[in-house]
Amino acid sequence: MRSTIVLLLLGAAVIAGCDRQSATGSQANESANAAAAAEAPAGKVDRSHKGEAAPDIAFTSPDGKKLTLADFRGKPVLLNLWATWCAPCVKEMPTLDALAQAKGDALQVLTVSQDFEGKTKVDPYFAKAGFKRLKPYLDTEAAFSLGLGLNLPTTILFDAEGREVWRVTGEMDWSSTQAAQLLDV
C-alpha cells in the first residue's frame, strides 16, 4: 500500500513537471496545445551547473542494456529528457532528430524517456514518428527528472569529458539559430 502511494506521488510530480509553457489548454486537447506551442517562446537556458560532472544515473538502451552517461564519454552528449504525455516534448522531437542527423557522429543526441510505462508507450511513439537518428532510451523510474528536480522537457549538453555546459528547460526548436549558437561551443 505504501509503495503504491509513493508511486502515485512520484507520477503526479513528473506529470506536474511537464513544462507546458502555456497557461491555458490541456494535453488532451491537441489543437489547443498546438496553438499554444506555436506561440511558445524558446526554452530557458541555464548555465549555473556549468562544469558539474554528469550524474551517474542508470538508464536503459534500446537493446535493454543498462547505461550511464559515462558510457558516452569521448564526444559531446546532448541529453534530452522527455515523455510521450508531454506536448512540448513531443513537439521538439522532430527537430532533435534533424539535429542528430546534421551533427552525425560529432554529437551524441540521447532522448531519454521519463515514461513509467517504458517500451509500452515509447516504442509505438517512435514507430509512428519514424525518426531517422534518434533511439528510444528509457528511464522508467524517472530518475533523471525526479533526482535532478527537472521539469520536462529539459535538455542538457555535456562536453566530451562528461561536464555540463548548459541546460535548456522548456521546448526548443533545435533547428533554430538560437540552438545553433548554443551548440557552437
C-alpha positions in Angstrom: 0.0 0.0 0.0 2.8 2.4 1.0 4.7 1.7 -2.3 1.6 2.4 -4.3 1.1 5.8 -2.6 4.8 6.6 -3.3 4.5 5.6 -6.9 1.3 7.7 -7.3 3.0 10.7 -5.7 6.1 10.3 -8.0 3.9 10.0 -11.0 2.0 13.2 -10.0 5.3 15.0 -9.6 6.5 14.0 -13.0 3.2 14.9 -14.7 3.1 18.3 -12.9 6.7 18.9 -14.0 5.9 18.9 -17.7 6.8 22.5 -18.8 3.7 23.3 -20.9 4.8 26.9 -21.5 1.2 27.9 -21.7 -1.3 29.0 -19.0 -4.2 27.5 -20.9 -5.0 24.3 -22.7 -4.7 20.7 -21.6 -2.7 17.8 -23.1 -5.9 16.1 -24.0 -6.9 19.0 -26.3 -4.3 18.6 -29.1 -5.5 21.6 -31.1 -5.2 24.0 -28.2 -1.8 22.6 -27.4 -0.6 23.0 -31.0 -1.8 26.7 -31.0 -0.1 27.4 -27.6 3.1 25.6 -28.7 3.3 27.6 -31.9 3.4 30.8 -29.8 5.7 29.3 -27.1 9.0 31.1 -26.5 12.3 29.2 -26.7 13.3 27.3 -23.7 15.2 28.9 -20.8 19.0 28.5 -20.9 20.7 27.8 -17.6 24.5 27.8 -17.2 24.5 27.7 -13.4 25.6 24.0 -13.5 28.5 24.5 -15.9 31.4 22.3 -15.1 29.5 19.8 -13.0 30.1 16.1 -13.7 27.3 14.2 -15.5 25.1 12.4 -13.0 25.7 8.7 -12.5 22.1 7.7 -13.2 21.4 4.4 -15.0 19.0 4.2 -17.9 18.2 1.6 -20.5 19.4 1.5 -24.1 17.1 0.4 -26.9 18.6 -3.1 -26.7 17.9 -3.4 -23.0 21.4 -2.7 -21.7 21.9 -0.6 -18.6 24.0 2.5 -19.3 25.1 5.8 -17.7 26.3 9.0 -19.3 29.8 7.9 -18.6 29.4 5.2 -21.3 29.3 8.1 -23.9 32.4 10.0 -22.8 34.8 10.9 -25.6 32.3 13.1 -27.5 29.7 15.7 -26.6 26.3 14.4 -25.4 23.0 16.3 -25.8 20.7 14.6 -23.2 17.0 15.3 -23.8 14.6 14.3 -21.0 11.1 13.9 -22.3 7.8 11.9 -22.1 5.1 10.8 -24.5 2.4 12.7 -22.5 4.4 16.0 -22.6 3.2 18.1 -25.5 6.2 20.4 -25.7 8.5 17.3 -25.5 6.7 15.6 -28.4 6.8 18.8 -30.4 10.5 19.3 -30.2 11.4 15.6 -31.0 11.5 16.0 -34.8 13.9 18.9 -34.5 16.1 16.8 -32.2 16.1 14.1 -34.9 17.1 16.6 -37.6 19.9 17.9 -35.3 21.1 14.4 -34.7 21.2 13.8 -38.4 23.0 17.1 -39.1 25.7 16.6 -36.4 26.2 12.9 -37.2 28.9 11.3 -35.0 30.2 14.7 -33.8 27.4 14.9 -31.2 25.5 12.1 -29.4 21.8 13.0 -29.1 20.2 10.9 -26.3 16.5 11.2 -25.9 15.7 9.5 -22.6 12.0 8.9 -21.9 10.7 9.5 -18.4 7.5 7.5 -19.1 6.9 5.0 -16.3 5.3 2.6 -18.8 8.6 2.5 -20.8 8.6 0.5 -24.1 4.8 0.1 -23.9 4.4 3.9 -24.6 7.7 4.8 -26.2 8.2 2.1 -28.9 4.8 2.8 -30.6 5.5 6.6 -30.5 9.0 6.0 -32.1 7.5 3.6 -34.7 4.8 6.2 -35.7 7.3 9.1 -35.7 9.8 7.4 -38.0 12.9 9.1 -36.6 16.0 8.5 -38.7 18.7 9.0 -36.0 17.0 9.2 -32.5 16.8 6.0 -30.5 14.3 5.2 -27.7 16.3 5.3 -24.4 14.3 4.7 -21.3 14.3 5.8 -17.6 11.1 4.1 -16.3 11.9 5.3 -12.8 12.2 8.9 -14.0 15.4 9.0 -12.0 16.8 11.9 -14.1 13.8 14.2 -13.8 12.9 13.3 -10.2 16.5 13.0 -9.0 17.6 16.3 -10.5 14.3 18.1 -9.9 13.8 18.9 -13.5 10.7 19.8 -15.5 10.1 18.3 -18.9 11.4 18.8 -21.4 14.9 19.5 -20.3 17.9 19.2 -22.5 21.5 19.2 -21.1 24.7 19.5 -23.1 27.7 17.6 -21.7 31.2 18.1 -23.1 33.4 15.2 -24.2 34.7 14.8 -20.7 31.2 14.5 -19.2 31.0 18.0 -17.8 27.8 20.1 -18.1 28.0 23.0 -20.5 24.4 24.3 -20.2 20.8 23.1 -19.9 17.6 24.2 -21.5 14.3 23.9 -19.7 11.3 24.0 -21.9 10.7 23.5 -25.5 13.4 24.4 -28.0 13.4 24.3 -31.8 16.7 22.5 -32.3 16.8 23.7 -35.9 16.7 27.3 -34.9 19.5 29.9 -35.0 19.4 30.1 -31.2 20.0 26.3 -30.9 22.9 26.5 -33.4 24.5 29.3 -31.4 24.1 27.3 -28.2 25.7 24.2 -29.8 28.6 26.2 -31.2 30.8 25.9 -28.1 
